[in-house]
């Protein structure tokens, strides 16, 4: 099974593309280090206050992946809030 979590971020504090990249990079690095998952920015747009981040993990247990993605989402919300952003939307797909 493959779990794919999509996080839509609204970065209120961003005043430039550099601010946006700093928030996204921090989120990606922390999720990788804490959960050992693959993380990437999905929709690199020129909007300073919006970002889409994808998180992927693979396991033979759907229950494990479901719990992992819930924990990743909670942790991502804390990291984003500390960086001056919020998660506007999120959803999980299982393949």
HTML snippet that shows the backbone in 3Dmol.js (N, CA, C, O; Angstrom):
<script src="https://3Dmol.org/build/3Dmol-min.js"></script>
<div id="view" style="width:600px;height:400px;position:relative"></div>
<script>
const pdb = `
ATOM      1  N   UNK A   1       0.840  -1.190   0.000  1.00  0.00           N
ATOM      2  CA  UNK A   1       0.000   0.000   0.000  1.00  0.00           C
ATOM      3  C   UNK A   1       0.882   1.250   0.000  1.00  0.00           C
ATOM      4  O   UNK A   1       1.968   1.274   0.578  1.00  0.00           O
ATOM      5  N   UNK A   2       0.381   2.265  -0.658  1.00  0.00           N
ATOM      6  CA  UNK A   2       1.039   3.566  -0.695  1.00  0.00           C
ATOM      7  C   UNK A   2       0.049   4.602  -0.164  1.00  0.00           C
ATOM      8  O   UNK A   2      -1.094   4.665  -0.615  1.00  0.00           O
ATOM      9  N   UNK A   3       0.493   5.408   0.792  1.00  0.00           N
ATOM     10  CA  UNK A   3      -0.324   6.503   1.319  1.00  0.00           C
ATOM     11  C   UNK A   3       0.238   7.814   0.805  1.00  0.00           C
ATOM     12  O   UNK A   3       1.443   8.058   0.866  1.00  0.00           O
ATOM     13  N   UNK A   4      -0.653   8.654   0.296  1.00  0.00           N
ATOM     14  CA  UNK A   4      -0.259   9.944  -0.268  1.00  0.00           C
ATOM     15  C   UNK A   4      -1.070  11.036   0.407  1.00  0.00           C
ATOM     16  O   UNK A   4      -2.279  11.144   0.197  1.00  0.00           O
ATOM     17  N   UNK A   5      -0.397  11.851   1.224  1.00  0.00           N
ATOM     18  CA  UNK A   5      -1.032  12.954   1.943  1.00  0.00           C
ATOM     19  C   UNK A   5      -0.714  14.259   1.228  1.00  0.00           C
ATOM     20  O   UNK A   5       0.449  14.553   0.949  1.00  0.00           O
ATOM     21  N   UNK A   6      -1.737  15.032   0.934  1.00  0.00           N
ATOM     22  CA  UNK A   6      -1.562  16.343   0.306  1.00  0.00           C
ATOM     23  C   UNK A   6      -1.940  17.420   1.319  1.00  0.00           C
ATOM     24  O   UNK A   6      -3.020  17.381   1.907  1.00  0.00           O
ATOM     25  N   UNK A   7      -1.045  18.376   1.513  1.00  0.00           N
ATOM     26  CA  UNK A   7      -1.267  19.487   2.435  1.00  0.00           C
ATOM     27  C   UNK A   7      -1.275  20.790   1.655  1.00  0.00           C
ATOM     28  O   UNK A   7      -0.313  21.108   0.955  1.00  0.00           O
ATOM     29  N   UNK A   8      -2.353  21.537   1.775  1.00  0.00           N
ATOM     30  CA  UNK A   8      -2.455  22.862   1.166  1.00  0.00           C
ATOM     31  C   UNK A   8      -2.140  23.883   2.260  1.00  0.00           C
ATOM     32  O   UNK A   8      -2.851  23.965   3.262  1.00  0.00           O
ATOM     33  N   UNK A   9      -1.087  24.649   2.066  1.00  0.00           N
ATOM     34  CA  UNK A   9      -0.652  25.613   3.070  1.00  0.00           C
ATOM     35  C   UNK A   9      -1.028  27.035   2.679  1.00  0.00           C
ATOM     36  O   UNK A   9      -0.939  27.424   1.515  1.00  0.00           O
ATOM     37  N   UNK A  10      -1.443  27.789   3.667  1.00  0.00           N
ATOM     38  CA  UNK A  10      -1.647  29.228   3.517  1.00  0.00           C
ATOM     39  C   UNK A  10      -0.619  29.900   4.428  1.00  0.00           C
ATOM     40  O   UNK A  10      -0.672  29.758   5.650  1.00  0.00           O
ATOM     41  N   UNK A  11       0.310  30.629   3.823  1.00  0.00           N
ATOM     42  CA  UNK A  11       1.424  31.224   4.563  1.00  0.00           C
ATOM     43  C   UNK A  11       1.154  32.722   4.701  1.00  0.00           C
ATOM     44  O   UNK A  11       1.545  33.528   3.857  1.00  0.00           O
ATOM     45  N   UNK A  12       0.483  33.060   5.778  1.00  0.00           N
ATOM     46  CA  UNK A  12       0.054  34.444   6.006  1.00  0.00           C
ATOM     47  C   UNK A  12       1.240  35.389   6.177  1.00  0.00           C
ATOM     48  O   UNK A  12       1.188  36.535   5.729  1.00  0.00           O
ATOM     49  N   UNK A  13       2.303  34.922   6.820  1.00  0.00           N
ATOM     50  CA  UNK A  13       3.436  35.792   7.145  1.00  0.00           C
ATOM     51  C   UNK A  13       4.386  36.019   5.970  1.00  0.00           C
ATOM     52  O   UNK A  13       5.289  36.849   6.077  1.00  0.00           O
ATOM     53  N   UNK A  14       4.216  35.321   4.871  1.00  0.00           N
ATOM     54  CA  UNK A  14       5.152  35.430   3.748  1.00  0.00           C
ATOM     55  C   UNK A  14       4.995  36.767   3.034  1.00  0.00           C
ATOM     56  O   UNK A  14       3.900  37.144   2.616  1.00  0.00           O
ATOM     57  N   UNK A  15       6.105  37.468   2.906  1.00  0.00           N
ATOM     58  CA  UNK A  15       6.122  38.732   2.175  1.00  0.00           C
ATOM     59  C   UNK A  15       6.900  38.621   0.872  1.00  0.00           C
ATOM     60  O   UNK A  15       6.932  39.553   0.068  1.00  0.00           O
ATOM     61  N   UNK A  16       7.529  37.460   0.678  1.00  0.00           N
ATOM     62  CA  UNK A  16       8.312  37.247  -0.533  1.00  0.00           C
ATOM     63  C   UNK A  16       8.392  35.749  -0.817  1.00  0.00           C
ATOM     64  O   UNK A  16       8.007  34.925   0.012  1.00  0.00           O
ATOM     65  N   UNK A  17       8.888  35.419  -1.983  1.00  0.00           N
ATOM     66  CA  UNK A  17       9.078  34.023  -2.352  1.00  0.00           C
ATOM     67  C   UNK A  17      10.104  33.370  -1.421  1.00  0.00           C
ATOM     68  O   UNK A  17      10.002  32.180  -1.124  1.00  0.00           O
ATOM     69  N   UNK A  18      11.070  34.131  -0.972  1.00  0.00           N
ATOM     70  CA  UNK A  18      12.074  33.621  -0.036  1.00  0.00           C
ATOM     71  C   UNK A  18      11.418  33.196   1.281  1.00  0.00           C
ATOM     72  O   UNK A  18      11.774  32.153   1.829  1.00  0.00           O
ATOM     73  N   UNK A  19      10.472  33.977   1.795  1.00  0.00           N
ATOM     74  CA  UNK A  19       9.748  33.628   3.016  1.00  0.00           C
ATOM     75  C   UNK A  19       8.977  32.322   2.829  1.00  0.00           C
ATOM     76  O   UNK A  19       8.980  31.457   3.704  1.00  0.00           O
ATOM     77  N   UNK A  20       8.323  32.193   1.687  1.00  0.00           N
ATOM     78  CA  UNK A  20       7.563  30.983   1.389  1.00  0.00           C
ATOM     79  C   UNK A  20       8.477  29.770   1.367  1.00  0.00           C
ATOM     80  O   UNK A  20       8.169  28.740   1.967  1.00  0.00           O
ATOM     81  N   UNK A  21       9.597  29.892   0.678  1.00  0.00           N
ATOM     82  CA  UNK A  21      10.529  28.767   0.560  1.00  0.00           C
ATOM     83  C   UNK A  21      11.092  28.360   1.917  1.00  0.00           C
ATOM     84  O   UNK A  21      11.314  27.175   2.167  1.00  0.00           O
ATOM     85  N   UNK A  22      11.321  29.324   2.785  1.00  0.00           N
ATOM     86  CA  UNK A  22      11.838  29.034   4.117  1.00  0.00           C
ATOM     87  C   UNK A  22      10.833  28.198   4.907  1.00  0.00           C
ATOM     88  O   UNK A  22      11.214  27.230   5.565  1.00  0.00           O
ATOM     89  N   UNK A  23       9.563  28.562   4.846  1.00  0.00           N
ATOM     90  CA  UNK A  23       8.520  27.818   5.559  1.00  0.00           C
ATOM     91  C   UNK A  23       8.391  26.408   4.989  1.00  0.00           C
ATOM     92  O   UNK A  23       8.337  25.435   5.742  1.00  0.00           O
ATOM     93  N   UNK A  24       8.341  26.296   3.669  1.00  0.00           N
ATOM     94  CA  UNK A  24       8.172  24.990   3.031  1.00  0.00           C
ATOM     95  C   UNK A  24       9.383  24.103   3.306  1.00  0.00           C
ATOM     96  O   UNK A  24       9.221  22.922   3.614  1.00  0.00           O
ATOM     97  N   UNK A  25      10.578  24.643   3.201  1.00  0.00           N
ATOM     98  CA  UNK A  25      11.792  23.859   3.451  1.00  0.00           C
ATOM     99  C   UNK A  25      11.826  23.371   4.895  1.00  0.00           C
ATOM    100  O   UNK A  25      12.179  22.219   5.147  1.00  0.00           O
ATOM    101  N   UNK A  26      11.469  24.219   5.831  1.00  0.00           N
ATOM    102  CA  UNK A  26      11.443  23.826   7.237  1.00  0.00           C
ATOM    103  C   UNK A  26      10.446  22.687   7.463  1.00  0.00           C
ATOM    104  O   UNK A  26      10.760  21.716   8.151  1.00  0.00           O
ATOM    105  N   UNK A  27       9.262  22.801   6.894  1.00  0.00           N
ATOM    106  CA  UNK A  27       8.247  21.762   7.029  1.00  0.00           C
ATOM    107  C   UNK A  27       8.736  20.447   6.432  1.00  0.00           C
ATOM    108  O   UNK A  27       8.619  19.397   7.065  1.00  0.00           O
ATOM    109  N   UNK A  28       9.277  20.496   5.234  1.00  0.00           N
ATOM    110  CA  UNK A  28       9.764  19.289   4.571  1.00  0.00           C
ATOM    111  C   UNK A  28      10.863  18.615   5.387  1.00  0.00           C
ATOM    112  O   UNK A  28      10.824  17.402   5.595  1.00  0.00           O
ATOM    113  N   UNK A  29      11.833  19.383   5.847  1.00  0.00           N
ATOM    114  CA  UNK A  29      12.956  18.823   6.601  1.00  0.00           C
ATOM    115  C   UNK A  29      12.498  18.184   7.906  1.00  0.00           C
ATOM    116  O   UNK A  29      12.962  17.102   8.267  1.00  0.00           O
ATOM    117  N   UNK A  30      11.600  18.841   8.605  1.00  0.00           N
ATOM    118  CA  UNK A  30      11.134  18.305   9.889  1.00  0.00           C
ATOM    119  C   UNK A  30      10.306  17.039   9.716  1.00  0.00           C
ATOM    120  O   UNK A  30      10.438  16.103  10.505  1.00  0.00           O
ATOM    121  N   UNK A  31       9.451  16.999   8.691  1.00  0.00           N
ATOM    122  CA  UNK A  31       8.658  15.786   8.472  1.00  0.00           C
ATOM    123  C   UNK A  31       9.538  14.615   8.055  1.00  0.00           C
ATOM    124  O   UNK A  31       9.327  13.489   8.506  1.00  0.00           O
ATOM    125  N   UNK A  32      10.516  14.869   7.202  1.00  0.00           N
ATOM    126  CA  UNK A  32      11.446  13.801   6.789  1.00  0.00           C
ATOM    127  C   UNK A  32      12.197  13.236   7.994  1.00  0.00           C
ATOM    128  O   UNK A  32      12.297  12.020   8.160  1.00  0.00           O
ATOM    129  N   UNK A  33      12.718  14.126   8.825  1.00  0.00           N
ATOM    130  CA  UNK A  33      13.528  13.702   9.959  1.00  0.00           C
ATOM    131  C   UNK A  33      12.706  12.972  11.025  1.00  0.00           C
ATOM    132  O   UNK A  33      13.174  11.997  11.614  1.00  0.00           O
ATOM    133  N   UNK A  34      11.501  13.440  11.268  1.00  0.00           N
ATOM    134  CA  UNK A  34      10.696  12.890  12.357  1.00  0.00           C
ATOM    135  C   UNK A  34       9.985  11.601  11.975  1.00  0.00           C
ATOM    136  O   UNK A  34       9.846  10.711  12.814  1.00  0.00           O
ATOM    137  N   UNK A  35       9.530  11.475  10.730  1.00  0.00           N
ATOM    138  CA  UNK A  35       8.707  10.331  10.330  1.00  0.00           C
ATOM    139  C   UNK A  35       9.342   9.428   9.274  1.00  0.00           C
ATOM    140  O   UNK A  35       8.779   8.376   8.969  1.00  0.00           O
ATOM    141  N   UNK A  36      10.478   9.791   8.713  1.00  0.00           N
ATOM    142  CA  UNK A  36      11.116   9.005   7.660  1.00  0.00           C
ATOM    143  C   UNK A  36      10.148   8.767   6.489  1.00  0.00           C
ATOM    144  O   UNK A  36       9.934   7.630   6.068  1.00  0.00           O
ATOM    145  N   UNK A  37       9.580   9.843   5.981  1.00  0.00           N
ATOM    146  CA  UNK A  37       8.668   9.805   4.838  1.00  0.00           C
ATOM    147  C   UNK A  37       9.255  10.645   3.708  1.00  0.00           C
ATOM    148  O   UNK A  37      10.147  11.463   3.933  1.00  0.00           O
ATOM    149  N   UNK A  38       8.754  10.441   2.508  1.00  0.00           N
ATOM    150  CA  UNK A  38       9.166  11.264   1.369  1.00  0.00           C
ATOM    151  C   UNK A  38       8.269  12.501   1.321  1.00  0.00           C
ATOM    152  O   UNK A  38       7.046  12.392   1.415  1.00  0.00           O
ATOM    153  N   UNK A  39       8.881  13.675   1.175  1.00  0.00           N
ATOM    154  CA  UNK A  39       8.135  14.939   1.177  1.00  0.00           C
ATOM    155  C   UNK A  39       8.625  15.800   0.022  1.00  0.00           C
ATOM    156  O   UNK A  39       9.827  15.894  -0.224  1.00  0.00           O
ATOM    157  N   UNK A  40       7.680  16.434  -0.695  1.00  0.00           N
ATOM    158  CA  UNK A  40       8.048  17.311  -1.807  1.00  0.00           C
ATOM    159  C   UNK A  40       7.002  18.400  -1.978  1.00  0.00           C
ATOM    160  O   UNK A  40       5.827  18.215  -1.662  1.00  0.00           O
ATOM    161  N   UNK A  41       7.457  19.540  -2.486  1.00  0.00           N
ATOM    162  CA  UNK A  41       6.523  20.596  -2.863  1.00  0.00           C
ATOM    163  C   UNK A  41       5.927  20.207  -4.207  1.00  0.00           C
ATOM    164  O   UNK A  41       6.665  19.946  -5.157  1.00  0.00           O
ATOM    165  N   UNK A  42       4.612  20.166  -4.299  1.00  0.00           N
ATOM    166  CA  UNK A  42       3.952  19.640  -5.488  1.00  0.00           C
ATOM    167  C   UNK A  42       3.648  20.686  -6.539  1.00  0.00           C
ATOM    168  O   UNK A  42       3.783  20.424  -7.734  1.00  0.00           O
ATOM    169  N   UNK A  43       3.246  21.847  -6.116  1.00  0.00           N
ATOM    170  CA  UNK A  43       2.801  22.864  -7.058  1.00  0.00           C
ATOM    171  C   UNK A  43       3.618  24.132  -6.841  1.00  0.00           C
ATOM    172  O   UNK A  43       3.140  25.076  -6.213  1.00  0.00           O
ATOM    173  N   UNK A  44       4.841  24.160  -7.353  1.00  0.00           N
ATOM    174  CA  UNK A  44       5.667  25.354  -7.121  1.00  0.00           C
ATOM    175  C   UNK A  44       5.144  26.543  -7.926  1.00  0.00           C
ATOM    176  O   UNK A  44       5.463  26.706  -9.103  1.00  0.00           O
ATOM    177  N   UNK A  45       4.344  27.357  -7.272  1.00  0.00           N
ATOM    178  CA  UNK A  45       3.774  28.525  -7.947  1.00  0.00           C
ATOM    179  C   UNK A  45       4.485  29.782  -7.469  1.00  0.00           C
ATOM    180  O   UNK A  45       5.242  29.757  -6.498  1.00  0.00           O
ATOM    181  N   UNK A  46       4.235  30.852  -8.151  1.00  0.00           N
ATOM    182  CA  UNK A  46       4.864  32.115  -7.782  1.00  0.00           C
ATOM    183  C   UNK A  46       4.060  32.873  -6.720  1.00  0.00           C
ATOM    184  O   UNK A  46       4.436  33.980  -6.335  1.00  0.00           O
ATOM    185  N   UNK A  47       2.961  32.288  -6.246  1.00  0.00           N
ATOM    186  CA  UNK A  47       2.198  32.912  -5.167  1.00  0.00           C
ATOM    187  C   UNK A  47       2.965  32.758  -3.861  1.00  0.00           C
ATOM    188  O   UNK A  47       3.358  31.652  -3.487  1.00  0.00           O
ATOM    189  N   UNK A  48       3.172  33.859  -3.181  1.00  0.00           N
ATOM    190  CA  UNK A  48       3.976  33.853  -1.975  1.00  0.00           C
ATOM    191  C   UNK A  48       3.252  33.239  -0.792  1.00  0.00           C
ATOM    192  O   UNK A  48       3.894  32.712   0.116  1.00  0.00           O
ATOM    193  N   UNK A  49       1.945  33.296  -0.784  1.00  0.00           N
ATOM    194  CA  UNK A  49       1.210  32.869   0.400  1.00  0.00           C
ATOM    195  C   UNK A  49       0.527  31.512   0.256  1.00  0.00           C
ATOM    196  O   UNK A  49      -0.283  31.152   1.110  1.00  0.00           O
ATOM    197  N   UNK A  50       0.824  30.752  -0.787  1.00  0.00           N
ATOM    198  CA  UNK A  50       0.228  29.428  -0.995  1.00  0.00           C
ATOM    199  C   UNK A  50       1.305  28.412  -1.341  1.00  0.00           C
ATOM    200  O   UNK A  50       2.268  28.724  -2.040  1.00  0.00           O
ATOM    201  N   UNK A  51       1.130  27.191  -0.844  1.00  0.00           N
ATOM    202  CA  UNK A  51       2.042  26.099  -1.188  1.00  0.00           C
ATOM    203  C   UNK A  51       1.291  24.784  -1.054  1.00  0.00           C
ATOM    204  O   UNK A  51       0.384  24.662  -0.231  1.00  0.00           O
ATOM    205  N   UNK A  52       1.662  23.813  -1.852  1.00  0.00           N
ATOM    206  CA  UNK A  52       1.113  22.464  -1.780  1.00  0.00           C
ATOM    207  C   UNK A  52       2.275  21.504  -1.548  1.00  0.00           C
ATOM    208  O   UNK A  52       3.256  21.494  -2.292  1.00  0.00           O
ATOM    209  N   UNK A  53       2.138  20.699  -0.497  1.00  0.00           N
ATOM    210  CA  UNK A  53       3.190  19.760  -0.121  1.00  0.00           C
ATOM    211  C   UNK A  53       2.600  18.357  -0.129  1.00  0.00           C
ATOM    212  O   UNK A  53       1.488  18.137   0.351  1.00  0.00           O
ATOM    213  N   UNK A  54       3.361  17.407  -0.680  1.00  0.00           N
ATOM    214  CA  UNK A  54       2.937  16.013  -0.704  1.00  0.00           C
ATOM    215  C   UNK A  54       3.836  15.168   0.186  1.00  0.00           C
ATOM    216  O   UNK A  54       5.051  15.364   0.235  1.00  0.00           O
ATOM    217  N   UNK A  55       3.212  14.220   0.892  1.00  0.00           N
ATOM    218  CA  UNK A  55       3.931  13.307   1.782  1.00  0.00           C
ATOM    219  C   UNK A  55       3.547  11.886   1.383  1.00  0.00           C
ATOM    220  O   UNK A  55       2.364  11.574   1.247  1.00  0.00           O
ATOM    221  N   UNK A  56       4.551  11.021   1.196  1.00  0.00           N
ATOM    222  CA  UNK A  56       4.294   9.657   0.743  1.00  0.00           C
ATOM    223  C   UNK A  56       5.019   8.663   1.638  1.00  0.00           C
ATOM    224  O   UNK A  56       6.143   8.899   2.082  1.00  0.00           O
ATOM    225  N   UNK A  57       4.343   7.541   1.890  1.00  0.00           N
ATOM    226  CA  UNK A  57       4.959   6.438   2.618  1.00  0.00           C
ATOM    227  C   UNK A  57       4.421   5.126   2.073  1.00  0.00           C
ATOM    228  O   UNK A  57       3.324   5.073   1.517  1.00  0.00           O
ATOM    229  N   UNK A  58       5.210   4.062   2.237  1.00  0.00           N
ATOM    230  CA  UNK A  58       4.848   2.740   1.734  1.00  0.00           C
ATOM    231  C   UNK A  58       4.895   1.740   2.883  1.00  0.00           C
ATOM    232  O   UNK A  58       5.820   1.760   3.695  1.00  0.00           O
ATOM    233  N   UNK A  59       3.894   0.867   2.948  1.00  0.00           N
ATOM    234  CA  UNK A  59       3.859  -0.184   3.962  1.00  0.00           C
ATOM    235  C   UNK A  59       2.918  -1.278   3.490  1.00  0.00           C
ATOM    236  O   UNK A  59       2.138  -1.077   2.558  1.00  0.00           O
ATOM    237  N   UNK A  60       2.990  -2.433   4.131  1.00  0.00           N
ATOM    238  CA  UNK A  60       2.057  -3.503   3.785  1.00  0.00           C
ATOM    239  C   UNK A  60       0.772  -3.422   4.605  1.00  0.00           C
ATOM    240  O   UNK A  60      -0.151  -4.207   4.387  1.00  0.00           O
ATOM    241  N   UNK A  61       0.707  -2.473   5.552  1.00  0.00           N
ATOM    242  CA  UNK A  61      -0.461  -2.327   6.418  1.00  0.00           C
ATOM    243  C   UNK A  61      -1.150  -0.985   6.187  1.00  0.00           C
ATOM    244  O   UNK A  61      -0.550   0.073   6.381  1.00  0.00           O
ATOM    245  N   UNK A  62      -2.401  -1.038   5.776  1.00  0.00           N
ATOM    246  CA  UNK A  62      -3.165   0.196   5.578  1.00  0.00           C
ATOM    247  C   UNK A  62      -3.418   0.902   6.916  1.00  0.00           C
ATOM    248  O   UNK A  62      -3.397   2.131   6.989  1.00  0.00           O
ATOM    249  N   UNK A  63      -3.657   0.120   7.965  1.00  0.00           N
ATOM    250  CA  UNK A  63      -3.891   0.717   9.286  1.00  0.00           C
ATOM    251  C   UNK A  63      -2.676   1.503   9.769  1.00  0.00           C
ATOM    252  O   UNK A  63      -2.811   2.597  10.317  1.00  0.00           O
ATOM    253  N   UNK A  64      -1.489   0.934   9.561  1.00  0.00           N
ATOM    254  CA  UNK A  64      -0.269   1.640   9.937  1.00  0.00           C
ATOM    255  C   UNK A  64      -0.145   2.944   9.163  1.00  0.00           C
ATOM    256  O   UNK A  64       0.152   3.988   9.743  1.00  0.00           O
ATOM    257  N   UNK A  65      -0.375   2.888   7.846  1.00  0.00           N
ATOM    258  CA  UNK A  65      -0.264   4.090   7.017  1.00  0.00           C
ATOM    259  C   UNK A  65      -1.295   5.139   7.413  1.00  0.00           C
ATOM    260  O   UNK A  65      -0.997   6.333   7.420  1.00  0.00           O
ATOM    261  N   UNK A  66      -2.502   4.699   7.742  1.00  0.00           N
ATOM    262  CA  UNK A  66      -3.542   5.642   8.149  1.00  0.00           C
ATOM    263  C   UNK A  66      -3.130   6.372   9.424  1.00  0.00           C
ATOM    264  O   UNK A  66      -3.253   7.594   9.509  1.00  0.00           O
ATOM    265  N   UNK A  67      -2.647   5.636  10.403  1.00  0.00           N
ATOM    266  CA  UNK A  67      -2.179   6.256  11.645  1.00  0.00           C
ATOM    267  C   UNK A  67      -0.985   7.163  11.416  1.00  0.00           C
ATOM    268  O   UNK A  67      -0.906   8.251  11.987  1.00  0.00           O
ATOM    269  N   UNK A  68      -0.051   6.715  10.577  1.00  0.00           N
ATOM    270  CA  UNK A  68       1.130   7.516  10.271  1.00  0.00           C
ATOM    271  C   UNK A  68       0.740   8.843   9.630  1.00  0.00           C
ATOM    272  O   UNK A  68       1.255   9.889  10.022  1.00  0.00           O
ATOM    273  N   UNK A  69      -0.151   8.818   8.662  1.00  0.00           N
ATOM    274  CA  UNK A  69      -0.541  10.044   7.965  1.00  0.00           C
ATOM    275  C   UNK A  69      -1.298  10.999   8.885  1.00  0.00           C
ATOM    276  O   UNK A  69      -1.179  12.217   8.748  1.00  0.00           O
ATOM    277  N   UNK A  70      -2.073  10.455   9.818  1.00  0.00           N
ATOM    278  CA  UNK A  70      -2.741  11.320  10.801  1.00  0.00           C
ATOM    279  C   UNK A  70      -1.711  12.009  11.702  1.00  0.00           C
ATOM    280  O   UNK A  70      -1.828  13.197  12.004  1.00  0.00           O
ATOM    281  N   UNK A  71      -0.697  11.239  12.125  1.00  0.00           N
ATOM    282  CA  UNK A  71       0.365  11.822  12.950  1.00  0.00           C
ATOM    283  C   UNK A  71       1.170  12.859  12.169  1.00  0.00           C
ATOM    284  O   UNK A  71       1.522  13.911  12.702  1.00  0.00           O
ATOM    285  N   UNK A  72       1.457  12.557  10.905  1.00  0.00           N
ATOM    286  CA  UNK A  72       2.186  13.509  10.056  1.00  0.00           C
ATOM    287  C   UNK A  72       1.388  14.799   9.917  1.00  0.00           C
ATOM    288  O   UNK A  72       1.948  15.891  10.003  1.00  0.00           O
ATOM    289  N   UNK A  73       0.086  14.675   9.702  1.00  0.00           N
ATOM    290  CA  UNK A  73      -0.763  15.866   9.536  1.00  0.00           C
ATOM    291  C   UNK A  73      -0.786  16.712  10.808  1.00  0.00           C
ATOM    292  O   UNK A  73      -0.695  17.937  10.738  1.00  0.00           O
ATOM    293  N   UNK A  74      -0.906  16.070  11.960  1.00  0.00           N
ATOM    294  CA  UNK A  74      -0.902  16.816  13.233  1.00  0.00           C
ATOM    295  C   UNK A  74       0.433  17.529  13.448  1.00  0.00           C
ATOM    296  O   UNK A  74       0.472  18.694  13.841  1.00  0.00           O
ATOM    297  N   UNK A  75       1.523  16.810  13.184  1.00  0.00           N
ATOM    298  CA  UNK A  75       2.855  17.404  13.351  1.00  0.00           C
ATOM    299  C   UNK A  75       3.064  18.550  12.355  1.00  0.00           C
ATOM    300  O   UNK A  75       3.632  19.585  12.702  1.00  0.00           O
ATOM    301  N   UNK A  76       2.602  18.356  11.120  1.00  0.00           N
ATOM    302  CA  UNK A  76       2.739  19.399  10.094  1.00  0.00           C
ATOM    303  C   UNK A  76       1.963  20.648  10.500  1.00  0.00           C
ATOM    304  O   UNK A  76       2.421  21.764  10.255  1.00  0.00           O
ATOM    305  N   UNK A  77       0.806  20.476  11.112  1.00  0.00           N
ATOM    306  CA  UNK A  77       0.019  21.636  11.562  1.00  0.00           C
ATOM    307  C   UNK A  77       0.781  22.412  12.631  1.00  0.00           C
ATOM    308  O   UNK A  77       0.787  23.642  12.614  1.00  0.00           O
ATOM    309  N   UNK A  78       1.425  21.703  13.561  1.00  0.00           N
ATOM    310  CA  UNK A  78       2.213  22.381  14.606  1.00  0.00           C
ATOM    311  C   UNK A  78       3.405  23.119  14.014  1.00  0.00           C
ATOM    312  O   UNK A  78       3.669  24.269  14.363  1.00  0.00           O
ATOM    313  N   UNK A  79       4.125  22.449  13.114  1.00  0.00           N
ATOM    314  CA  UNK A  79       5.298  23.070  12.484  1.00  0.00           C
ATOM    315  C   UNK A  79       4.873  24.292  11.675  1.00  0.00           C
ATOM    316  O   UNK A  79       5.515  25.340  11.742  1.00  0.00           O
ATOM    317  N   UNK A  80       3.792  24.154  10.913  1.00  0.00           N
ATOM    318  CA  UNK A  80       3.309  25.268  10.082  1.00  0.00           C
ATOM    319  C   UNK A  80       2.894  26.443  10.959  1.00  0.00           C
ATOM    320  O   UNK A  80       3.230  27.588  10.656  1.00  0.00           O
ATOM    321  N   UNK A  81       2.175  26.175  12.031  1.00  0.00           N
ATOM    322  CA  UNK A  81       1.742  27.258  12.926  1.00  0.00           C
ATOM    323  C   UNK A  81       2.930  27.991  13.536  1.00  0.00           C
ATOM    324  O   UNK A  81       2.903  29.214  13.672  1.00  0.00           O
ATOM    325  N   UNK A  82       3.964  27.257  13.899  1.00  0.00           N
ATOM    326  CA  UNK A  82       5.169  27.878  14.461  1.00  0.00           C
ATOM    327  C   UNK A  82       5.904  28.727  13.438  1.00  0.00           C
ATOM    328  O   UNK A  82       6.626  29.658  13.797  1.00  0.00           O
ATOM    329  N   UNK A  83       5.720  28.404  12.159  1.00  0.00           N
ATOM    330  CA  UNK A  83       6.406  29.141  11.091  1.00  0.00           C
ATOM    331  C   UNK A  83       5.540  30.261  10.505  1.00  0.00           C
ATOM    332  O   UNK A  83       5.960  30.914   9.550  1.00  0.00           O
ATOM    333  N   UNK A  84       4.357  30.496  11.047  1.00  0.00           N
ATOM    334  CA  UNK A  84       3.495  31.560  10.559  1.00  0.00           C
ATOM    335  C   UNK A  84       2.606  31.139   9.408  1.00  0.00           C
ATOM    336  O   UNK A  84       2.204  31.969   8.594  1.00  0.00           O
ATOM    337  N   UNK A  85       2.293  29.841   9.334  1.00  0.00           N
ATOM    338  CA  UNK A  85       1.438  29.325   8.260  1.00  0.00           C
ATOM    339  C   UNK A  85       0.332  28.475   8.881  1.00  0.00           C
ATOM    340  O   UNK A  85       0.343  28.196  10.080  1.00  0.00           O
ATOM    341  N   UNK A  86      -0.607  28.077   8.059  1.00  0.00           N
ATOM    342  CA  UNK A  86      -1.653  27.162   8.515  1.00  0.00           C
ATOM    343  C   UNK A  86      -1.999  26.202   7.390  1.00  0.00           C
ATOM    344  O   UNK A  86      -1.823  26.515   6.213  1.00  0.00           O
ATOM    345  N   UNK A  87      -2.489  25.042   7.761  1.00  0.00           N
ATOM    346  CA  UNK A  87      -2.921  24.064   6.764  1.00  0.00           C
ATOM    347  C   UNK A  87      -4.357  24.380   6.411  1.00  0.00           C
ATOM    348  O   UNK A  87      -5.261  24.218   7.230  1.00  0.00           O
ATOM    349  N   UNK A  88      -4.561  24.834   5.181  1.00  0.00           N
ATOM    350  CA  UNK A  88      -5.892  25.210   4.725  1.00  0.00           C
ATOM    351  C   UNK A  88      -6.726  23.989   4.366  1.00  0.00           C
ATOM    352  O   UNK A  88      -7.942  23.995   4.555  1.00  0.00           O
ATOM    353  N   UNK A  89      -6.081  22.929   3.846  1.00  0.00           N
ATOM    354  CA  UNK A  89      -6.795  21.724   3.454  1.00  0.00           C
ATOM    355  C   UNK A  89      -5.818  20.562   3.434  1.00  0.00           C
ATOM    356  O   UNK A  89      -4.620  20.759   3.231  1.00  0.00           O
ATOM    357  N   UNK A  90      -6.315  19.369   3.639  1.00  0.00           N
ATOM    358  CA  UNK A  90      -5.478  18.173   3.563  1.00  0.00           C
ATOM    359  C   UNK A  90      -6.353  16.989   3.193  1.00  0.00           C
ATOM    360  O   UNK A  90      -7.529  16.932   3.550  1.00  0.00           O
ATOM    361  N   UNK A  91      -5.765  16.050   2.474  1.00  0.00           N
ATOM    362  CA  UNK A  91      -6.474  14.811   2.175  1.00  0.00           C
ATOM    363  C   UNK A  91      -5.482  13.693   1.910  1.00  0.00           C
ATOM    364  O   UNK A  91      -4.357  13.924   1.466  1.00  0.00           O
ATOM    365  N   UNK A  92      -5.929  12.465   2.195  1.00  0.00           N
ATOM    366  CA  UNK A  92      -5.086  11.279   2.073  1.00  0.00           C
ATOM    367  C   UNK A  92      -5.679  10.363   1.011  1.00  0.00           C
ATOM    368  O   UNK A  92      -6.890  10.153   0.955  1.00  0.00           O
ATOM    369  N   UNK A  93      -4.798   9.819   0.167  1.00  0.00           N
ATOM    370  CA  UNK A  93      -5.189   8.812  -0.816  1.00  0.00           C
ATOM    371  C   UNK A  93      -4.389   7.553  -0.543  1.00  0.00           C
ATOM    372  O   UNK A  93      -3.222   7.621  -0.158  1.00  0.00           O
ATOM    373  N   UNK A  94      -5.017   6.403  -0.744  1.00  0.00           N
ATOM    374  CA  UNK A  94      -4.321   5.130  -0.623  1.00  0.00           C
ATOM    375  C   UNK A  94      -4.327   4.451  -1.990  1.00  0.00           C
ATOM    376  O   UNK A  94      -5.370   4.320  -2.630  1.00  0.00           O
ATOM    377  N   UNK A  95      -3.157   4.027  -2.420  1.00  0.00           N
ATOM    378  CA  UNK A  95      -3.011   3.383  -3.721  1.00  0.00           C
ATOM    379  C   UNK A  95      -2.538   1.954  -3.538  1.00  0.00           C
ATOM    380  O   UNK A  95      -2.352   1.235  -4.520  1.00  0.00           O
TER     381      UNK A  95
END
`;
const viewer = $3Dmol.createViewer("view");
viewer.addModel(pdb, "pdb");
viewer.setStyle({}, {cartoon: {color: "spectrum"}});
viewer.zoomTo();
viewer.render();
</script>
